[in-house]
C-alpha cells in the first residue's frame, strides 16, 4: 500500500477517529482524508504530475502534512524546506530541485518574493492567504481552490517511486537532496511501531519541524498510519509543550537534547504533569547521561534512536524495556535493518571494537538527487556508510563513539564546517580558517571558528562574524572566533581538527 492510501485506510474503518489536532482544530480520519483529496486535486489542477517536485516552506501545519499525502496520491515528490535557512541557501536548493510548484506560508513567501529566491519558471504560491500586490509571479493557494468537479486523482503508484525529498548537509559543504520512496516510509513506519509499541490508542505530540525526517518520520507519519492521534505544534515552545503533555494526555513525543534542556530549565518543569507519557524518544546527537537521568527521575523512560536523513531515519533504536539497563546506548538494529561495524578496509569488527557504522535496510534512501556518484559511494554494495563511529557491546547494543565526518550538530541541526569556513576565507585579513564543534550544555555543540591572520593583518572578530548575517542560518554562525598564528596541519597539509578541538576545549576550561 502506497503512503497515499494510509489516511484513507484509517478513514474506511474508523471515519470518526480523531487523527490530527492543531491549534484547537480537530481532524477526524474522514475529514483528513477529504483534505488530502482536495489538496491532491489542487496539485493536479496546478499541473503537478508524476515524479514532479512540490516545494514547501513554512512552519508545521495540517496543510503541510496534508500536502505530503496529496503528493503520495498523485505520484509527486514532496520537498519540505528548512525555514531556518537564509534566502541564498533556499535559492540554491530550489535551483537544484527545480520544483513544478513552490508553496510558502505568507510570512516566508514575503521574504522569498523580496529576495527573488525562486528561480524563473517555477510557479509560486502563497499558502494561508492571498499574495499581496506587487508579488510578481505569486498566486494564492488554499485547499478550497480545487475545482469541486475535479475528482482527486488516485494514481496507482509504484512503491519504489520517490515520495520525499529532504536536504541534508554533507561534509563537503554542499547540501545533498535525499530521496526516500513510498516503500522506505512504510518500512520506517514498521520500525517505529516496533520501537514504540505504537498503537491506535497512542497520542503523539510533534514539536520538531516537519522539514526534518526526525519530526516527520520518527513518530508522526507512523502514528497516522497506525490510526493514532497526532497533536501538531507550529514550532517548539517549552511552556506549550509541557501544557500539551498534561492537558492532552500525550503518550509519546520526540524531543532532541536541546529541547529536553529547554524543558528542564522551564519554571513549570518541577511540577509538570508527565504521568501520561509512556516514553520520550530522543537522538540526533550524543545524549548526555545526566540529561537522560533528569527526565527518568520524573518517571519517564527515555529511548534513543539513531539514524540519518538517508536512513529514514529509524534504523537503530531502544525499546522501552531497555531504557534503564542500556541508558546512553543507541539500542539495537530496528525491524528490517542490519548494522555492521567495520574497519578502514571494510572488515567486520568484534564486539567492543570501534569502527564505522554501516546500515542495510528497506528504509534507506534511493539515492541523492542528481548525484549518482555520491549515491554510489554512500550505498556501496547496498550498505549505507554512515560516517559515524561506534561499537557493539557484549549484548549487541550499539554505542555511538563519535563522527568520522566533521559534521557539527547544534540544537539538532547539522552544520557543515566547510560551509561556515567558506565565509571566513572570503575575509581579506584571514589566511587560514577551520571550524569545529565545542560541547555545549544547551545545544549539544556550539560552532567555533579558528583563524590565522595574513601577515601584518588584524582580525576584528565582530566584523568577521557580521558577515554571516543574512548569509547562513543563525544556528550555523560561530559562537566564538579564536585567532592563532597558524593552523596545525599534517605533513600533507591537512588541518588537524582534533588538535583544534583540544585547543578550543583548553580555552573553554581556562575561561571556566
Secondary structure, 3 states (H helix, E strand, C coil): CCHHHHHHHHHHHCCCCEEEEECCEEEEHHHHHHHHHHHHHHHHHCCCCCCCEEEEECCCCHHHHHHHHHHHHHCCEEEEECCCCCHHHHHHHHHHHCCCEEEEEHHHHHHHHHCCCCCCCCEEEEECCCCCCCCCCEEEECHHHCCCCCCCCCCCCCCCCEEEEEEECCCCCCCEEEEEEHHHHHHHHHHHHHHHCCCCCCEEEECCCCCCHHHHHCCHHHHHHHCCEEEECCCCCHHHHHHHHHHHCCCEEECCHHHHHHHHHCCCCCCCCCCCCCEEEEECCCCCHHHHHHHHCCCCCEEEEECCHHHCCCCEECCHHHCCCCCCCCEEECCCCEEEEECCCCCECCCCCCEEEEEECCCCCCEECCCHHHHHHHCHHHCEEEEEEEEECCCCCEEEEEECCCCEEECCEEECHHHHHHHHCCCCCEEEEEEEEEEECCCEEEEEEEEEECCCCCCCHHHHHHCCCCCCCHHHCCCEEEEECCCCECCCCCECHHHHHHHHHHHHHHHC
